[in-house]
Amino acid sequence: MPETIRLTALPKEAVVRLLRNAGSSTISAETLAADIAAGAPVNADGTMSLVEYAAWLCREESDHAD
C-alpha cells in the first residue's frame, strides 16, 4: 500500500520538494528555515501544513504590499 501524503503534516523537506515541483523558483531549505524563524506555522511534531504555510505566505505578502 502506498504511503499516504497528508498535506497538513508534511516533513519540511517534503514541503520544499512539493513547492519546487509546483514551479517555485524561490523555495529552498534555507528559505523555509527563514520563514519558520519569521513565524511560519509548524506543527508540534515538527511537520508543516502546506495549507497553513500557503496562507501564512499570502498574509506576509499582503502585509508587505501595504
DAQUIQUI-V460824 format. One record per pair of residues at least 12 apart in sequence whose ideal C-beta (glycine too) atoms are under 10 Angstrom apart, sorted by the first residue. I is the first residue (numbers start at 1). J is the second residue. Records with the same first field share a line. If there is no record, write none. Layout:
I: J / J
This chain:
5: 18 / 50
6: 47 / 49 / 50
7: 48 / 49 / 50 / 51 / 52 / 53 / 54
8: 43 / 47 / 48 / 49 / 50 / 51 / 52
9: 43 / 45 / 46 / 47 / 48 / 49 / 50
10: 43 / 47 / 48 / 49 / 50 / 53
11: 45 / 46 / 47 / 48
12: 29 / 32 / 33 / 36 / 42 / 46 / 47 / 48 / 53
13: 29 / 32
14: 47 / 48 / 50
15: 27 / 29 / 32 / 35 / 40 / 47 / 48 / 49 / 50 / 53 / 54
16: 28 / 29 / 30 / 31 / 32 / 33 / 48
18: 50
19: 31 / 32 / 50 / 53 / 54 / 57
22: 50
27: 57
32: 48 / 53
35: 48 / 53 / 56 / 57 / 60
36: 48 / 53 / 56
38: 56 / 60
39: 56 / 59 / 60
40: 52 / 53 / 56 / 57 / 60
41: 53 / 55 / 56
